[in-house]
């Protein structure tokens, strides 16, 4: 590590940070898509329950 210049170390650190940011953005996007899908399914289930209640109510 002694032969590595400070500039190279900074460049390597920046590359690691950029990779971490990209990974986090992908993770956030995936989580949002899963949340939206779950929200839609729950909405459909509630609508179906409301429909059953209206038929039987």
N, C-alpha and C positions, 0 to 999 in steps of 0.2 A: 504494500500500500504506500510505502515511502516514495516510490517512483511515480506515483500518480500526482499530477498537478492539481492545485486547488480548483482551477477552472474545470478540469475533467470531473472532479468530485462534485462540483456544483451542477454541472451538466447531467451527471448521473442521478443526482438527487432530484433535479427537475423532471427528468424522465420518469422516475418512480412516482413522483407526485402526479404527473399527468396520467399515468396508468391507473393510479388509485382513483382519480377523479372520473375517468372514463368508466371504470368498474362500478363506481357508486352511481353514476348516471344510469347505467344499464339496469342496475338493481332497483333503483327508484322507478324507472319506467316499467319494469316487470311488475313491481308491487302495485303501481297505479293501475295497470291493466287487470291484474287479479282482483283488486278492490272494485273496479268498475264492473267486472263480470259478476262478482258476488252480489254487488248492489242490485244489478239487473235481475239476478235469480231470486233474491229476496223479494224484490218488487213483484215479480211474477207470482211467487208463492202467496204473498199477501193479497194480491188481486184475486187469486183462485179461492182463497179463504173467504174473502168478501163476497164473491159470487155464490159460494155455497151458503153463506149466511143469509144472503138475500133470498135465495130459493127456499130456504127452510124457515125464514123469519117471518 
